[in-house]
Amino acid sequence: MKRDEIRIVKIDVKKLKKSNVNIIDLTNPAVLEKKVQYHKRLRDYAKCYQEVLIEGNISSECLKLVYPAAVVNLSLLTKHISELTI
């Protein structure tokens, strides 16, 4: 993958091996405050995009490629992200 390529995947969390990953649900206000204490901008992004972080290894069987094309125009990427229902 080239540096300017972005690929978007959908992760099937039901297939994740729970022992191999740590799921950090930043949609939970208490978790968000604890994990991102001193970074207001990051908290705002996490709220806006309903972010969930995954620490650990994600096997390929849990991934589905949603947007495979190279994207260099960020406004185009933002448009496609807003159209996705994950």
JODACOR-V419306 format. One line per field, one symbol per residue. psi: psi as a letter, one per 20 degrees, with the letter a starting at -180 (. if undefined). A space follows every 50 residues. Layout:
psi->???
//
This chain:
psi->prhjqpppqppnihiqohiiqoponjiohggghghmgjngghggggggjl qpqopapoqhiiqppgniqppiohhgggghghiqo.
//
